[in-house]
Amino acid sequence: MDETPSLIHIKGIRDGLLITLGEAAWPDLAAAFVKNVDERSSFFHGARVALDVGTNELRVAELSTLRDQLSERGIALWAVLSESQVTERTAQNLGLATRLLKSRPMPVREATEESPKDAARWVKGPLRSGGRVLFEGNVIVLGDVNAGAEIVAGGSVIVWGRLRGVVHAGAQGDEKAVVCALEMAPTQLRIASEIAISPKKQGKIQPEFACLKDGQLVAEPWQEMAGR
Amino acid sequence: MASKVVTVASGKGGVGKTTSVANIGVALASRGQRVTCIDGDIGLRNLDVVLGLENRIVYDLVDVIEGRCRLRQAMIRDKRLAEMYLIPAAQTRDKTAISPSDMVRLCDELRQEVDWIIIDSPAGIERGFKNAIAAADRVLVMTNPEISAVRDADRVIGLLDAEGKGPASLIINRLDPALVKRGDMLTVEDVVDLLAVELIGVIPEDENVIVASNKGQPLSLDGRSKAGQAFQNIARRLMGEQVPFLELEPQNLFQRLLGRK
């Protein structure tokens, strides 16, 4: 056993380093971490880091301070994992990932059996401008997705509200992914490797359903889908 | 009454934060409240000009925080209203001169002295914004009825939620009833629908606002103009009154010739 209660565990993963911080109050924990980094600056320099902060509830100011401190030391913080919803929301607001994707850049890739492909991420809306949700499985949003917000999902995306932001479903190449919304008016819609912008809408607003049909991204009223 | 710290923020610049802080401050003070306005825009101060107090500045916000003067010395008393004060921003420093915890400490001290502390946030979502909201009990998010401003307001509302400062209240500024009627401007309903927060004020477009700002005579000092009334109404709503929103109808040529507002 380690004599000093180690607050910082480092593990190499495909995307760089996964650093797990122990249970301690935040300002001290962050300070200890930064100190640790300073002591081994050559090891950390240029690293891409995912940070697991456990149950700590972090606000934007705290997390952005840490990100800035790390970036001054040549370390790119790209993800924050947390058991706290508050922290996850904060991370999303800062444009940080909150899940480790099996493959992070999004090459076309078959989803494997054991991937949490069928799992869904529940997001309480509204998802506002600057908000970002990155999840390997499906994403369900209760509320609007405003312009300037972004959802990247390995699977499908369902928005129980108005979709005005950018959605990328099937981000790892799943061409069967779909996107549904009560009002479909995304800035941009992507499924697998296809990209579309929504046409100017006339007429009444109705729930719509978008999917890939013969390699083309198409959106249809839900009524027509339901009839089949 | 426990004193309240209210921050006016917007994200986008030029939507009328400073003018609103001046007018809401004046409107509250004219209702017998003790008010201090703080200019949070260190390095680009304006609130002193809009309030017509520029030539009275001796000490500023940074002087107080760095201990070069006492709080009372930096509070400039308004020439027209007995219980209205301004703490101006420093012009020769920048946003990093103070921290969010400095603002919390300053406001805690001020709470002993006044009923309302109104903070003018700088544009943007960086340090200056964080300083401005750190001590806020309530944040008023300001937007114009145009897409770019609404987009930024949406971002700010999201950040406020993440900081535990939500829910924000919304002020829509520079609404032009004629343009709305023609269908060329977002309506109040459009904006509220998009941002999904509580509305606390709608200020109509009014050229008197610019004239008043240039003169350093906030419009809400006399409540005759529509914009002045709208600011008075925001003050009343802040104080907990239920006030119906103004009927904003386009003026016809006859009204315009008569100069009725």
Interface residues (C-beta under 8 A of the other chain):
Chain A: R59 V60 A61 V86 R89 T90 N93 P126 R128 S129 G130 G131 D144 N146 A147 G148
Chain B: P100 K130 R151 D152 D154 R155 I157 G158 L159 D161 A162 E163 G164 L194 A196
